[in-house]
Amino acid sequence: MNELLFGTALRQRPGAASGEPKPDASSVEMAWLVLEAANDLGDHEAVEACRRVIDANLNNRPAPPSDVHLIVDYFR
């Protein structure tokens, strides 16, 4: 598993600590992981947040910061 996805490396990344995170490659990868877990758990709010982050990335737009924060903090 990519070290940036879990542990202290994620918390030390500048994008993860900023007030307005953008859907970079690692947050999109995380969105796919969270989407699968949230789907299995029936967490509809997290599923929708993941879809918005993935969609924003596909359309080269910034994702809503609240969605990115939800995804980054999902497994904590």
N, C-alpha and C positions, 0 to 999 in steps of 0.2 A: 504494500500500500504506500502511496506517496506520503512522504514525511510532512508535507505542507497541509495535508488534510486533517491530521490529528496531532494533538500534543502541543508543546510550547512553541514549536516553529510557526504554527498558525497564529498564535497570540502575538508573536513578535513581528509579523508582517505589517508594514505600514498601512496597507489597504484595509486590513481587518480592524485596525484600531481607529481609523479615521471616522469622522462623523457622517460622511457620505460615501459609503463603499460602492464600487462599480462592479458589475458582473464580470470579473476577470476569469481566466480559464479555471483556476482552482475553485472559485465559488460556484461555477457552473458544474464542475465535476461533483462538488459536494451536493449541489441541487439534485443531481441525478441519484446520488446515494440516499439523500433524505427523501426524495420522491418515492423510491422503492420502499423504504422503511415506513414512511407515513401512510402509504397505500396499504401495506400489510396491517398497520395498526388502526386504520380507519380514521386517521387524523386529517380531516378534510381541509382545515385551515392551512396546514403545512403543505398539503398537496397543491393547493391553489397558489401558495407563495412560491413553491418550486416551479410551477408552470410559468408564473410571471417572470421569474429570473431567467429561465431557459428561453422563453419567448423574447425577452429584452435582449439577450445575447445574440439570438438568431437575427434580430432586426437591428443590431448595432446601436441599441439605445441603453441608457443607464437603467438599472433595475431600481425599484423602490427600496430605499435604505432599510426600511422595516423588514422587508422580505429577505434581504441579504443577511441582516442580523439574526432573523429567525433561523435561517439555514445554518449559519455559522455556529450558532449556539444550540442546535437541535440535539446533539448527542452529549451535551455536557450535563 
